[in-house]
Amino acid sequence: MTRPPRQSADRPADPPGVPARRAALKLLDAVLRQGLPLEAALDRATQGIDRSDDRALAHAIAAETLRRLPDLDLLIDSATRSRLPDDAKARFALRIALVQALALGTPPHAAISTVLPLVDGGPRKLVHGVFGTLMRGAATLPEFPTLPEDVEARWQNAWGEDQVGAAERAIAAPPPLDLTLADPAGTKALAEEVEGISLLPGHIRLASTNVRELPGFEEGGWWVQDIAASLPARLIGRGQGVALDLCSAPGGKTMQLASAGWSVTSIDSSESRLARLRENLERTHLDATVIAADLLKWSPDAPADAVLLDAPCSATGIFRRHPDVLHRVNPRVIAEMARVQAQLLARAAKWVKPGGTLLYATCSLERAEGEEQLMAFLAAQPEFAIDPVRDEELPKGVPPHQRGWVRTLPGMLGDEGGCDGFFIARLRRAA
Ligand SMILES: C[S@@+](CC[C@H](N)C(=O)[O-])C[C@H]1O[C@@H](n2cnc3c(N)ncnc32)[C@H](O)[C@@H]1O
């Protein structure tokens, strides 16, 4: 695709509504052509947009386009005589116009009139014509989005048909909002106050809402964390010794460990993510020693009682909130992440005291970043064994694997709003 046009001095200012669509186009370009995460592209794509609701709209259009991409493309292909290349600018513009009209509730005339300026001096007539044909034909999108073919094949092979269906249903609905409480004793009272449900002590689930307006935000007695993401630190439990939280930012698990009594050292290589971790600790009045370092180089002075490695991964388990992973993660990305995880896991193992706990987690739905990683680790590290997770440590509807690890899948907790895809293994070092 030719690059999205820059705002140049000789181009008249965009009419209202167009800057958000122009930013959405840049976001899609960043994800689909450059392979960048949507969040990472946000600042750059929305540069020069002053209004925060325009920035939010650009993000919403791009995210919904990524959720619906195969179905949008199928519609576009049904209305063009010869297939538009994947990276054709007309295809990008049509995706943005159609997703607004068919999924986001934008009136069709507004959806198309704010997109046509993006193709000025280009395929304007084609875009207008295809959009009009589809609207006149009362085009619709399926209730449950279709997964991209390669993702469907990968997950079908790994988890079966039912989980593919569950993943598609999960994309269709906005994920619920999960809170983790610093003090589980307050669960019942807060759940009643916010009209939420609790699936575990210290957990509350409610419909997505403005987090800052919820009771207790300023006081910092809770933080937002998907229930699956809260399991790794829960499975370490309460303790008074030293815990290392590796790859810790923005700090959900650091806060859990600190509130469970551990003396936490929290390490991450990203300064910007650590800034959010520090803000989180400040708001929740929790303590941790925070270190900015590359864990492939850094080592602690002494081994710890518990080491939690929430390793960097493909993040395919969080496709509901980050639909870009459906399009930019491929076998090469997965293999590269698995290689880094193996290196980090081997280093983390050295930092566990005899008799101590090593907790390995990834928010991935790929076996190479979970089950296969664990098997390779156990084969290379005979001092470590699985410390099997028990039923009663998990929410109802998330059974531990018979070999003692935890694999959360899109179909789990389906009636309660689902959960992210995670792999979690709790290991014990021989005493
Ligand atoms: C899955 S996220 C961590 C989420 C975090 N544990 C939480 O619960 O909020 C993975 C993290 O790994 C960090 N990371 C990636 N490579 C790293 C490395 N070589 N050294 C240290 N941190 C790294 C990233 O900056 C990112 O914050």
PDBQT file of the ligand as one rigid body, heavy atoms in Angstrom, charges set to zero:
ROOT
HETATM    1  C1  LIG A 501       3.689 -10.265  29.984  1.00  0.00    +0.000 C 
HETATM    2  S1  LIG A 501       4.439  -8.721  30.256  1.00  0.00    +0.000 S 
HETATM    3  C2  LIG A 501       4.487  -8.627  32.008  1.00  0.00    +0.000 C 
HETATM    4  C3  LIG A 501       3.196  -8.336  32.738  1.00  0.00    +0.000 C 
HETATM    5  C4  LIG A 501       3.417  -8.206  34.244  1.00  0.00    +0.000 C 
HETATM    6  N1  LIG A 501       4.021  -9.385  34.799  1.00  0.00    +0.000 N 
HETATM    7  C5  LIG A 501       2.135  -7.904  35.006  1.00  0.00    +0.000 C 
HETATM    8  O1  LIG A 501       1.578  -8.800  35.630  1.00  0.00    +0.000 OA
HETATM    9  O2  LIG A 501       1.710  -6.734  35.013  1.00  0.00    +0.000 OA
HETATM   10  C6  LIG A 501       6.120  -9.086  29.861  1.00  0.00    +0.000 C 
HETATM   11  C7  LIG A 501       7.131  -8.056  30.277  1.00  0.00    +0.000 C 
HETATM   12  O3  LIG A 501       8.429  -8.555  29.975  1.00  0.00    +0.000 OA
HETATM   13  C8  LIG A 501       9.284  -7.444  29.829  1.00  0.00    +0.000 C 
HETATM   14  N2  LIG A 501      10.534  -7.945  29.215  1.00  0.00    +0.000 N 
HETATM   15  C9  LIG A 501      10.697  -8.451  27.971  1.00  0.00    +0.000 A 
HETATM   16  N3  LIG A 501      11.982  -8.839  27.783  1.00  0.00    +0.000 NA
HETATM   17  C10 LIG A 501      12.650  -8.568  28.948  1.00  0.00    +0.000 A 
HETATM   18  C11 LIG A 501      13.996  -8.733  29.369  1.00  0.00    +0.000 A 
HETATM   19  N4  LIG A 501      14.927  -9.260  28.577  1.00  0.00    +0.000 N 
HETATM   20  N5  LIG A 501      14.334  -8.306  30.611  1.00  0.00    +0.000 NA
HETATM   21  C12 LIG A 501      13.390  -7.764  31.435  1.00  0.00    +0.000 A 
HETATM   22  N6  LIG A 501      12.105  -7.599  31.091  1.00  0.00    +0.000 NA
HETATM   23  C13 LIG A 501      11.723  -7.991  29.860  1.00  0.00    +0.000 A 
HETATM   24  C14 LIG A 501       8.458  -6.477  29.009  1.00  0.00    +0.000 C 
HETATM   25  O4  LIG A 501       8.923  -5.155  29.157  1.00  0.00    +0.000 OA
HETATM   26  C15 LIG A 501       7.052  -6.685  29.604  1.00  0.00    +0.000 C 
HETATM   27  O5  LIG A 501       6.777  -5.710  30.562  1.00  0.00    +0.000 OA
ENDROOT
TORSDOF 0
